[in-house]
Amino acid sequence: MPARADAARLRTRDALALGLLHGPAELLPISSSGHVAVVPWLCGWPYSRLDGELRKSFEVALHAGTAAALLIGLRDEVAEAASAIDRRRVQLVVLSFLPPAIVGYVLERPIEQRLGTPATVAAGLVAGSLAMAAADACSGGARRREDAGALDALCLGLAQACALMPGVSRNGATLAAARARGFAREDSSVLSRHCALPIILGATLLKGTRLARRGLPAGTARAFAVGIVASFATTLASVRIIRQVERDRSLLPYAVYRVGLAGLVGARLRRAART
């Protein structure tokens, strides 16, 4: 079967590299899905030519490692939020969760089939960069996360729905939405993490259940395990580092980096079109 031939080319070193990349890319506003899609393509790794189902399965594994690390690395924030749960907090979680959950459920297949190509990832990187830079530059607000209401949660949820396009970045979109709503930078980062965690856990559970029913493709168990462990380790390490440096940090450097990566993708596409 073709899937078996493709599975044999899921190299352990590619799985390790993508696992190491996934952790910081998930926590920084640079798009983990975009990096997992374009970095192997830019580097000419066999991963970019694997069967689509195999790549989706491996990305589920990477998110499983990330989700487990986030639960551990953010355990103090999770415990604090759980201990202070009230109607307002439940409303915030529900309203920030529903838009991406609905859009993801309804449009999952079209998104997977039509987006995620180098060209669409580059477009997502640029679009997300412009939104981040504009929201961060124009927002002079100093709202605290305790001030977040229903409309704020809905805006964060819509931002997460937009981030279903690879390249946009869930973290980047929610940071832009929070800054546009007038929240301070540090509080925007906390809100971004808090609304992202339920989505990451929910998507991992849903897609992980599907993967468990299908079973791992033959010959991929070692590569999958390496990718999960690497993603877990780098996410856990990144949580500690990023929480120390995120205070009042401008989003502009991340926007510039994203545009630069999109430029590399565009240059590669233009060279390919001329040959």
C-alpha positions as CSV (number, residue, x, y, z in Angstrom):
1,M,0.0,0.0,0.0
2,P,1.3,3.6,-0.7
3,A,0.8,4.5,3.0
4,R,3.3,1.8,4.0
5,A,5.9,3.1,1.5
6,D,5.4,6.7,2.8
7,A,5.6,5.5,6.4
8,A,9.0,4.0,5.8
9,R,10.3,7.5,4.9
10,L,9.3,9.1,8.2
11,R,12.9,9.4,9.4
12,T,13.6,9.5,13.1
13,R,15.9,12.5,12.8
14,D,13.1,14.4,11.0
15,A,10.7,13.5,13.8
16,L,13.3,14.7,16.4
17,A,13.9,18.0,14.6
18,L,10.2,18.7,14.2
19,G,9.5,17.8,17.8
20,L,12.3,20.1,19.0
21,L,10.8,22.9,16.8
22,H,7.2,22.4,17.8
23,G,7.5,23.4,21.5
24,P,8.8,26.9,21.2
25,A,6.8,27.5,17.9
26,E,3.6,26.6,19.7
27,L,4.3,29.0,22.6
28,L,5.7,31.9,20.5
29,P,3.4,33.8,18.1
30,I,5.1,32.3,15.0
31,S,2.8,29.4,14.1
32,S,3.8,25.8,15.0
33,S,1.6,24.4,12.2
34,G,3.2,26.7,9.6
35,H,6.7,25.8,10.7
36,V,6.0,22.1,10.6
37,A,4.7,22.5,7.1
38,V,7.3,24.8,5.5
39,V,10.6,24.0,7.4
40,P,10.8,20.4,6.0
41,W,9.8,21.8,2.5
42,L,12.5,24.5,2.6
43,C,15.1,22.0,3.8
44,G,14.2,19.4,1.2
45,W,13.4,16.7,3.8
46,P,11.4,13.6,2.8
47,Y,8.8,14.6,5.4
48,S,7.3,17.2,3.1
49,R,6.5,14.4,0.6
50,L,4.9,12.0,3.0
51,D,1.3,10.9,2.6
52,G,-1.1,13.6,4.0
53,E,-2.7,11.3,6.5
54,L,0.6,10.3,7.9
55,R,1.7,13.9,8.4
56,K,-1.6,14.7,10.1
57,S,-1.2,11.8,12.4
58,F,2.4,12.9,13.3
59,E,1.2,16.4,14.0
60,V,-1.4,15.0,16.4
61,A,1.5,13.2,18.2
62,L,3.4,16.5,18.4
63,H,0.4,18.3,19.9
64,A,0.0,15.5,22.4
65,G,3.5,16.1,23.7
66,T,2.9,19.8,23.8
67,A,-0.5,19.5,25.6
68,A,1.0,17.3,28.3
69,A,3.9,19.7,28.8
70,L,1.5,22.7,29.1
71,L,-0.5,21.0,31.8
72,I,2.7,20.5,33.8
73,G,4.4,23.8,33.0
74,L,1.2,25.9,33.6
75,R,0.0,23.8,36.5
76,D,0.1,26.8,38.8
77,E,-2.0,29.0,36.4
78,V,-4.4,26.0,35.8
79,A,-4.8,25.4,39.5
80,E,-5.4,29.1,40.2
81,A,-8.0,29.4,37.5
82,A,-9.7,26.2,38.7
83,S,-9.8,27.3,42.3
84,A,-11.4,30.6,41.4
85,I,-13.9,29.3,38.9
86,D,-17.1,31.3,38.7
87,R,-19.7,32.1,36.2
88,R,-17.6,34.8,34.5
89,R,-14.6,32.4,34.0
90,V,-16.9,29.7,32.7
91,Q,-18.3,32.2,30.2
92,L,-14.8,33.2,29.1
93,V,-13.8,29.6,28.5
94,V,-17.0,28.7,26.6
95,L,-17.0,31.8,24.4
96,S,-13.3,31.5,23.5
97,F,-13.7,27.8,22.8
98,L,-16.9,27.6,20.7
99,P,-15.9,29.6,17.6
100,P,-12.7,27.5,16.8
101,A,-14.5,24.3,17.8
102,I,-17.4,24.9,15.5
103,V,-15.3,26.2,12.6
104,G,-12.8,23.3,13.0
105,Y,-15.6,20.7,13.1
106,V,-17.4,22.0,10.1
107,L,-14.5,23.0,7.9
108,E,-11.8,20.5,9.0
109,R,-11.6,18.7,5.7
110,P,-11.6,21.8,3.5
111,I,-8.9,23.4,5.7
112,E,-6.7,20.2,5.5
113,Q,-7.2,19.8,1.8
114,R,-6.8,23.4,0.6
115,L,-4.6,25.1,3.2
116,G,-1.2,24.1,4.6
117,T,0.6,24.4,1.3
118,P,3.8,26.6,1.2
119,A,1.9,29.4,-0.5
120,T,-1.0,29.5,1.9
121,V,1.2,29.2,4.9
122,A,3.2,32.2,3.6
123,A,0.0,34.1,3.2
124,G,-1.0,33.2,6.8
125,L,2.3,34.3,8.2
126,V,2.1,37.7,6.5
127,A,-1.6,38.2,7.4
128,G,-0.9,37.3,11.0
129,S,2.1,39.5,11.2
130,L,0.2,42.6,10.0
131,A,-2.5,42.0,12.5
132,M,0.0,41.5,15.4
133,A,2.0,44.5,14.5
134,A,-1.0,46.8,14.0
135,A,-2.8,45.7,17.2
136,D,0.3,46.0,19.3
137,A,1.3,49.4,17.9
138,C,-2.1,51.0,18.1
139,S,-3.1,49.6,21.6
140,G,-2.2,51.9,24.4
141,G,-4.5,50.1,26.8
142,A,-3.6,48.7,30.2
143,R,-6.6,46.5,30.9
144,R,-6.0,43.6,33.3
145,R,-7.0,40.1,32.5
146,E,-9.5,40.2,35.4
147,D,-11.5,42.8,33.4
148,A,-12.1,40.4,30.5
149,G,-15.8,40.0,29.7
150,A,-18.0,38.1,27.2
151,L,-17.2,40.3,24.2
152,D,-13.4,39.9,24.9
153,A,-13.8,36.1,25.1
154,L,-15.7,36.0,21.9
155,C,-13.1,38.1,20.1
156,L,-10.4,35.7,21.4
157,G,-12.5,32.8,20.1
158,L,-12.9,34.3,16.7
159,A,-9.2,34.9,16.6
160,Q,-8.6,31.2,17.3
161,A,-11.0,30.3,14.6
162,C,-8.9,32.4,12.1
163,A,-5.8,30.6,13.3
164,L,-7.1,27.3,12.0
165,M,-5.4,28.5,8.8
166,P,-1.8,27.2,9.1
167,G,0.6,30.1,9.3
168,V,-1.7,32.5,11.2
169,S,-0.7,31.2,14.6
170,R,-3.2,30.7,17.5
171,N,-0.9,32.5,19.9
172,G,-0.3,35.4,17.5
173,A,-4.0,35.8,16.6
174,T,-5.1,35.8,20.3
175,L,-2.4,38.2,21.3
176,A,-3.4,40.5,18.5
177,A,-7.1,40.3,19.6
178,A,-6.3,40.9,23.2
179,R,-4.1,43.9,22.4
180,A,-6.8,45.3,20.1
181,R,-9.2,45.0,23.0
182,G,-6.9,47.2,25.1
183,F,-5.2,44.6,27.4
184,A,-1.7,45.1,28.6
185,R,1.0,42.9,27.0
186,E,1.6,40.6,29.9
187,D,-2.1,40.2,30.5
188,S,-2.6,39.6,26.8
189,S,-0.1,36.7,27.0
190,V,-1.9,35.1,30.0
191,L,-5.3,35.4,28.3
192,S,-3.8,33.9,25.1
193,R,-2.4,30.9,27.0
194,H,-5.6,30.4,29.0
195,C,-7.9,30.4,25.9
196,A,-5.5,28.2,23.9
197,L,-5.1,25.4,26.3
198,P,-8.7,24.1,26.1
199,I,-8.5,24.1,22.3
200,I,-5.2,22.3,22.2
201,L,-6.4,19.7,24.6
202,G,-9.7,19.3,22.8
203,A,-8.2,19.0,19.4
204,T,-5.5,16.5,20.7
205,L,-8.2,14.4,22.3
206,L,-10.4,14.3,19.3
207,K,-7.7,13.6,16.7
208,G,-5.8,11.3,19.1
209,T,-8.9,9.2,19.5
210,R,-9.2,8.9,15.7
211,L,-5.5,8.0,15.5
212,A,-5.9,5.3,18.2
213,R,-8.8,3.7,16.2
214,R,-6.8,3.6,13.0
215,G,-3.5,2.6,14.6
216,L,-0.1,3.9,13.8
217,P,1.2,3.3,10.3
218,A,3.6,0.4,10.1
219,G,7.2,1.3,11.0
220,T,6.5,4.6,12.5
221,A,6.3,3.9,16.3
222,R,9.9,4.9,17.0
223,A,9.7,8.2,15.1
224,F,6.3,9.0,16.7
225,A,7.7,8.4,20.2
226,V,10.8,10.5,19.5
227,G,8.7,13.3,18.2
228,I,6.4,13.2,21.2
229,V,9.2,13.2,23.7
230,A,11.0,16.0,21.9
231,S,7.9,18.2,21.7
232,F,7.2,17.6,25.4
233,A,10.7,18.5,26.4
234,T,11.0,21.7,24.4
235,T,7.5,22.9,25.3
236,L,8.2,22.4,29.0
237,A,11.5,24.2,28.7
238,S,10.0,27.0,26.6
239,V,7.2,27.6,29.1
240,R,9.7,28.6,31.8
241,I,11.8,30.8,29.5
242,I,8.9,32.5,27.7
243,R,7.2,33.4,31.0
244,Q,10.3,35.2,32.1
245,V,10.8,37.2,28.9
246,E,7.2,38.0,27.9
247,R,6.6,40.9,30.2
248,D,5.9,44.0,28.1
249,R,7.6,42.6,25.1
250,S,6.7,44.1,21.7
251,L,5.2,41.8,19.1
252,L,7.1,43.6,16.3
253,P,10.2,41.3,16.3
254,Y,7.9,38.2,15.9
255,A,6.1,39.9,13.0
256,V,9.4,40.7,11.3
257,Y,10.6,37.2,11.7
258,R,7.3,35.8,10.3
259,V,7.5,38.1,7.2
260,G,11.1,37.0,6.7
261,L,10.1,33.3,6.7
262,A,7.3,34.1,4.3
263,G,9.8,35.8,2.1
264,L,12.0,32.7,2.0
265,V,9.0,30.6,1.0
266,G,8.0,33.1,-1.7
267,A,11.5,33.1,-3.1
268,R,11.6,29.4,-3.2
269,L,8.3,29.2,-5.0
270,R,9.4,31.8,-7.6
271,R,12.6,29.7,-8.3
272,A,10.5,26.6,-8.6
273,A,8.2,28.4,-11.1
274,R,11.1,29.4,-13.3
275,T,12.5,25.9,-13.6
